[in-house]
Amino acid sequence: MDEPAVRRSLVRITHEIIERNRGVEDIVLFGIKRRGAPLAAMIADNIRRFEGVDVPVGEIDVTPYRDDIVSAVTDGGGELPCGVDGKKVVLVDDVIYTGRTVRAAIECVFAHGRPASIQLAVLIDRGHRELPLRPDFVGKNVPTSRGERVSVRVPETDGEMSVQLYDIEG
């Protein structure tokens, strides 16, 4: 996906979030570190443009909540812009693969309170889930093999916006 395709997907995801929630009241966006955070900010910018409302947007670090990574970090969660109690939390990530990052993000949210709901928006769904999780909003489904890698590039980290698929077995 080139930059215009990524932006179109984010616009569509934004409209779907607004429609599913019948507006943006009580919506909070949390981008999952690293590349989910800039995508959440872009969705928040779209909401501002379409609805004229600034929704809280923050970044969460799921490292302390991972079950597949041994970490010396004992606290975490990231920068939460507001409380989550009673809010409609939308987690934003670049790629969903096994589902372990999403599970950790859900745990992180519950460590900070009790939201009314948690929804998941991802730019790319590549399949291969190990947990029974399904995103609510998907930019693009990209069927992959386990020997392939999806690379989402965002300007804040990579200097450009694109999605690329690589063969890592070759």
Phi and psi in degrees as GROMACS dihedral restraints (atoms count N, CA, C in turn):
[ dihedral_restraints ]
;  ai    aj    ak    al  type     phi  dphi    fc
    3     4     5     6     1   -90.5    20    10
    4     5     6     7     1   178.4    20    10
    6     7     8     9     1   -58.0    20    10
    7     8     9    10     1   -46.0    20    10
    9    10    11    12     1   -60.2    20    10
   10    11    12    13     1   -36.8    20    10
   12    13    14    15     1   -67.1    20    10
   13    14    15    16     1   -40.4    20    10
   15    16    17    18     1   -63.4    20    10
   16    17    18    19     1   -45.9    20    10
   18    19    20    21     1   -62.5    20    10
   19    20    21    22     1   -40.1    20    10
   21    22    23    24     1   -61.7    20    10
   22    23    24    25     1   -41.9    20    10
   24    25    26    27     1   -62.6    20    10
   25    26    27    28     1   -40.8    20    10
   27    28    29    30     1   -68.2    20    10
   28    29    30    31     1   -34.9    20    10
   30    31    32    33     1   -64.3    20    10
   31    32    33    34     1   -43.8    20    10
   33    34    35    36     1   -63.7    20    10
   34    35    36    37     1   -45.0    20    10
   36    37    38    39     1   -58.6    20    10
   37    38    39    40     1   -42.9    20    10
   39    40    41    42     1   -59.0    20    10
   40    41    42    43     1   -48.5    20    10
   42    43    44    45     1   -61.2    20    10
   43    44    45    46     1   -39.2    20    10
   45    46    47    48     1   -65.5    20    10
   46    47    48    49     1   -39.0    20    10
   48    49    50    51     1   -62.5    20    10
   49    50    51    52     1   -45.6    20    10
   51    52    53    54     1   -62.2    20    10
   52    53    54    55     1   -45.5    20    10
   54    55    56    57     1   -66.5    20    10
   55    56    57    58     1   -46.7    20    10
   57    58    59    60     1   -60.4    20    10
   58    59    60    61     1   -35.4    20    10
   60    61    62    63     1   -98.4    20    10
   61    62    63    64     1     6.5    20    10
   63    64    65    66     1    52.1    20    10
   64    65    66    67     1    48.9    20    10
   66    67    68    69     1   116.5    20    10
   67    68    69    70     1  -163.2    20    10
   69    70    71    72     1  -123.4    20    10
   70    71    72    73     1    13.5    20    10
   72    73    74    75     1   -63.0    20    10
   73    74    75    76     1   131.4    20    10
   75    76    77    78     1    66.2    20    10
   76    77    78    79     1    16.5    20    10
   78    79    80    81     1   -82.8    20    10
   79    80    81    82     1   136.8    20    10
   81    82    83    84     1  -131.3    20    10
   82    83    84    85     1   131.2    20    10
   84    85    86    87     1  -104.2    20    10
   85    86    87    88     1   130.2    20    10
   87    88    89    90     1  -123.1    20    10
   88    89    90    91     1   115.2    20    10
   90    91    92    93     1   -85.3    20    10
   91    92    93    94     1   133.2    20    10
   93    94    95    96     1   -82.2    20    10
   94    95    96    97     1   125.6    20    10
   96    97    98    99     1   -52.9    20    10
   97    98    99   100     1   139.1    20    10
   99   100   101   102     1   -98.9    20    10
  100   101   102   103     1   -54.3    20    10
  102   103   104   105     1   -81.5    20    10
  103   104   105   106     1   -11.7    20    10
  105   106   107   108     1   -70.8    20    10
  106   107   108   109     1   -29.1    20    10
  108   109   110   111     1   -64.9    20    10
  109   110   111   112     1   -48.4    20    10
  111   112   113   114     1   -65.1    20    10
  112   113   114   115     1   -32.7    20    10
  114   115   116   117     1   -66.9    20    10
  115   116   117   118     1   -39.7    20    10
  117   118   119   120     1   -62.6    20    10
  118   119   120   121     1   -39.7    20    10
  120   121   122   123     1   -63.8    20    10
  121   122   123   124     1   -37.9    20    10
  123   124   125   126     1   -67.0    20    10
  124   125   126   127     1   -39.5    20    10
  126   127   128   129     1   -65.1    20    10
  127   128   129   130     1   -41.5    20    10
  129   130   131   132     1   -61.3    20    10
  130   131   132   133     1   -40.6    20    10
  132   133   134   135     1   -62.1    20    10
  133   134   135   136     1   -41.2    20    10
  135   136   137   138     1   -62.8    20    10
  136   137   138   139     1   -43.4    20    10
  138   139   140   141     1   -60.1    20    10
  139   140   141   142     1   -42.5    20    10
  141   142   143   144     1   -59.8    20    10
  142   143   144   145     1   -44.0    20    10
  144   145   146   147     1   -66.1    20    10
  145   146   147   148     1   -42.8    20    10
  147   148   149   150     1   -82.8    20    10
  148   149   150   151     1   -36.4    20    10
  150   151   152   153     1  -112.4    20    10
  151   152   153   154     1   -13.0    20    10
  153   154   155   156     1    70.1    20    10
  154   155   156   157     1    25.2    20    10
  156   157   158   159     1  -126.1    20    10
  157   158   159   160     1   136.8    20    10
  159   160   161   162     1   -92.0    20    10
  160   161   162   163     1   113.9    20    10
  162   163   164   165     1   -93.9    20    10
  163   164   165   166     1   147.3    20    10
  165   166   167   168     1   -62.4    20    10
  166   167   168   169     1   137.2    20    10
  168   169   170   171     1  -136.8    20    10
  169   170   171   172     1   134.7    20    10
  171   172   173   174     1  -144.0    20    10
  172   173   174   175     1  -179.7    20    10
  174   175   176   177     1  -123.8    20    10
  175   176   177   178     1   135.4    20    10
  177   178   179   180     1  -119.9    20    10
  178   179   180   181     1   143.5    20    10
  180   181   182   183     1  -106.6    20    10
  181   182   183   184     1   115.9    20    10
  183   184   185   186     1   -92.3    20    10
  184   185   186   187     1    -1.3    20    10
  186   187   188   189     1   -50.1    20    10
  187   188   189   190     1   -46.9    20    10
  189   190   191   192     1   -66.9    20    10
  190   191   192   193     1   -13.8    20    10
  192   193   194   195     1  -104.1    20    10
  193   194   195   196     1     0.5    20    10
  195   196   197   198     1   -71.9    20    10
  196   197   198   199     1   142.6    20    10
  198   199   200   201     1  -100.0    20    10
  199   200   201   202     1    -4.5    20    10
  201   202   203   204     1  -115.3    20    10
  202   203   204   205     1     6.5    20    10
  204   205   206   207     1  -132.5    20    10
  205   206   207   208     1   126.3    20    10
  207   208   209   210     1   -81.6    20    10
  208   209   210   211     1   123.8    20    10
  210   211   212   213     1  -129.4    20    10
  211   212   213   214     1   142.0    20    10
  213   214   215   216     1   -82.5    20    10
  214   215   216   217     1    -9.0    20    10
  216   217   218   219     1   -72.2    20    10
  217   218   219   220     1   130.3    20    10
  219   220   221   222     1  -109.7    20    10
  220   221   222   223     1   -17.2    20    10
  222   223   224   225     1  -127.9    20    10
  223   224   225   226     1   165.9    20    10
  225   226   227   228     1   169.6    20    10
  226   227   228   229     1  -163.4    20    10
  228   229   230   231     1   125.5    20    10
  229   230   231   232     1   -33.4    20    10
  231   232   233   234     1    95.6    20    10
  232   233   234   235     1  -163.3    20    10
  234   235   236   237     1   -93.9    20    10
  235   236   237   238     1    98.9    20    10
  237   238   239   240     1   -90.0    20    10
  238   239   240   241     1   122.7    20    10
  240   241   242   243     1   -75.0    20    10
  241   242   243   244     1   -13.4    20    10
  243   244   245   246     1  -166.4    20    10
  244   245   246   247     1   174.5    20    10
  246   247   248   249     1   -69.5    20    10
  247   248   249   250     1   158.2    20    10
  249   250   251   252     1  -103.7    20    10
  250   251   252   253     1    -9.5    20    10
  252   253   254   255     1   -57.0    20    10
  253   254   255   256     1   123.3    20    10
  255   256   257   258     1    74.7    20    10
  256   257   258   259     1     3.0    20    10
  258   259   260   261     1   -91.4    20    10
  259   260   261   262     1   157.9    20    10
  261   262   263   264     1   -94.0    20    10
  262   263   264   265     1   100.6    20    10
  264   265   266   267     1   -87.1    20    10
  265   266   267   268     1   128.4    20    10
  267   268   269   270     1  -112.7    20    10
  268   269   270   271     1   112.6    20    10
  270   271   272   273     1   -82.2    20    10
  271   272   273   274     1   136.5    20    10
  273   274   275   276     1  -123.4    20    10
  274   275   276   277     1   127.6    20    10
  276   277   278   279     1  -138.7    20    10
  277   278   279   280     1   163.7    20    10
  279   280   281   282     1   -78.3    20    10
  280   281   282   283     1   -49.4    20    10
  282   283   284   285     1  -134.6    20    10
  283   284   285   286     1   136.8    20    10
  285   286   287   288     1  -107.5    20    10
  286   287   288   289     1   132.4    20    10
  288   289   290   291     1  -127.1    20    10
  289   290   291   292     1   -93.9    20    10
  291   292   293   294     1   -77.6    20    10
  292   293   294   295     1   -26.2    20    10
  294   295   296   297     1   100.5    20    10
  295   296   297   298     1    -5.0    20    10
  297   298   299   300     1   -67.3    20    10
  298   299   300   301     1   -36.7    20    10
  300   301   302   303     1   -64.7    20    10
  301   302   303   304     1   -41.5    20    10
  303   304   305   306     1   -64.1    20    10
  304   305   306   307     1   -43.0    20    10
  306   307   308   309     1   -58.6    20    10
  307   308   309   310     1   -43.4    20    10
  309   310   311   312     1   -64.8    20    10
  310   311   312   313     1   -39.1    20    10
  312   313   314   315     1   -64.9    20    10
  313   314   315   316     1   -40.0    20    10
  315   316   317   318     1   -63.4    20    10
  316   317   318   319     1   -43.1    20    10
  318   319   320   321     1   -60.2    20    10
  319   320   321   322     1   -41.7    20    10
  321   322   323   324     1   -60.9    20    10
  322   323   324   325     1   -44.5    20    10
  324   325   326   327     1   -61.5    20    10
  325   326   327   328     1   -46.7    20    10
  327   328   329   330     1   -66.7    20    10
  328   329   330   331     1   -24.0    20    10
  330   331   332   333     1   -69.1    20    10
  331   332   333   334     1   -17.7    20    10
  333   334   335   336     1  -105.9    20    10
  334   335   336   337     1    -0.3    20    10
  336   337   338   339     1   150.2    20    10
  337   338   339   340     1  -168.3    20    10
  339   340   341   342     1  -121.1    20    10
  340   341   342   343     1    99.1    20    10
  342   343   344   345     1   -74.4    20    10
  343   344   345   346     1   159.7    20    10
  345   346   347   348     1   -67.3    20    10
  346   347   348   349     1   -37.5    20    10
  348   349   350   351     1  -159.3    20    10
  349   350   351   352     1   160.2    20    10
  351   352   353   354     1  -126.8    20    10
  352   353   354   355     1   126.3    20    10
  354   355   356   357     1  -119.5    20    10
  355   356   357   358     1   158.6    20    10
  357   358   359   360     1  -126.0    20    10
  358   359   360   361     1   127.0    20    10
  360   361   362   363     1  -118.4    20    10
  361   362   363   364     1   127.1    20    10
  363   364   365   366     1  -129.9    20    10
  364   365   366   367     1   145.7    20    10
  366   367   368   369     1   -72.9    20    10
  367   368   369   370     1   -42.5    20    10
  369   370   371   372     1  -129.5    20    10
  370   371   372   373     1   129.9    20    10
  372   373   374   375     1  -109.5    20    10
  373   374   375   376     1   111.3    20    10
  375   376   377   378     1  -100.2    20    10
  376   377   378   379     1    -0.2    20    10
  378   379   380   381     1    83.1    20    10
  379   380   381   382     1  -164.8    20    10
  381   382   383   384     1    68.9    20    10
  382   383   384   385     1    36.8    20    10
  384   385   386   387     1   -65.5    20    10
  385   386   387   388     1   139.1    20    10
  387   388   389   390     1  -105.2    20    10
  388   389   390   391     1   -12.4    20    10
  390   391   392   393     1  -126.3    20    10
  391   392   393   394     1   153.7    20    10
  393   394   395   396     1   -78.4    20    10
  394   395   396   397     1    68.1    20    10
  396   397   398   399     1  -123.3    20    10
  397   398   399   400     1   142.8    20    10
  399   400   401   402     1  -139.0    20    10
  400   401   402   403     1   130.5    20    10
  402   403   404   405     1   -69.1    20    10
  403   404   405   406     1   148.5    20    10
  405   406   407   408     1   -81.6    20    10
  406   407   408   409     1   -31.7    20    10
  408   409   410   411     1  -133.3    20    10
  409   410   411   412     1   125.5    20    10
  411   412   413   414     1  -128.7    20    10
  412   413   414   415     1   128.9    20    10
  414   415   416   417     1   -71.5    20    10
  415   416   417   418     1   -47.7    20    10
  417   418   419   420     1  -156.7    20    10
  418   419   420   421     1   135.2    20    10
  420   421   422   423     1   -87.6    20    10
  421   422   423   424     1   126.0    20    10
  423   424   425   426     1  -126.6    20    10
  424   425   426   427     1    94.5    20    10
  426   427   428   429     1   -61.6    20    10
  427   428   429   430     1   129.0    20    10
  429   430   431   432     1  -131.0    20    10
  430   431   432   433     1   165.1    20    10
  432   433   434   435     1   -95.9    20    10
  433   434   435   436     1   165.4    20    10
  435   436   437   438     1   -67.5    20    10
  436   437   438   439     1   -16.9    20    10
  438   439   440   441     1   -87.7    20    10
  439   440   441   442     1     8.1    20    10
  441   442   443   444     1  -114.2    20    10
  442   443   444   445     1   157.4    20    10
  444   445   446   447     1  -128.3    20    10
  445   446   447   448     1   135.0    20    10
  447   448   449   450     1   -99.9    20    10
  448   449   450   451     1   126.2    20    10
  450   451   452   453     1  -116.1    20    10
  451   452   453   454     1   114.0    20    10
  453   454   455   456     1   -97.0    20    10
  454   455   456   457     1   127.5    20    10
  456   457   458   459     1  -113.6    20    10
  457   458   459   460     1   131.9    20    10
  459   460   461   462     1  -124.3    20    10
  460   461   462   463     1   149.1    20    10
  462   463   464   465     1   -56.5    20    10
  463   464   465   466     1   -39.0    20    10
  465   466   467   468     1   -61.2    20    10
  466   467   468   469     1   -33.3    20    10
  468   469   470   471     1  -106.0    20    10
  469   470   471   472     1   -37.7    20    10
  471   472   473   474     1  -116.2    20    10
  472   473   474   475     1    -6.4    20    10
  474   475   476   477     1    80.7    20    10
  475   476   477   478     1     1.2    20    10
  477   478   479   480     1  -155.9    20    10
  478   479   480   481     1   167.0    20    10
  480   481   482   483     1  -120.2    20    10
  481   482   483   484     1   119.1    20    10
  483   484   485   486     1  -167.1    20    10
  484   485   486   487     1   169.6    20    10
  486   487   488   489     1  -129.3    20    10
  487   488   489   490     1   130.4    20    10
  489   490   491   492     1  -131.2    20    10
  490   491   492   493     1   149.0    20    10
  492   493   494   495     1  -113.3    20    10
  493   494   495   496     1   128.8    20    10
  495   496   497   498     1  -122.0    20    10
  496   497   498   499     1   145.3    20    10
  498   499   500   501     1   -89.9    20    10
  499   500   501   502     1   114.8    20    10
  501   502   503   504     1   -97.4    20    10
  502   503   504   505     1    -2.6    20    10
  504   505   506   507     1   -88.3    20    10
  505   506   507   508     1   -16.1    20    10
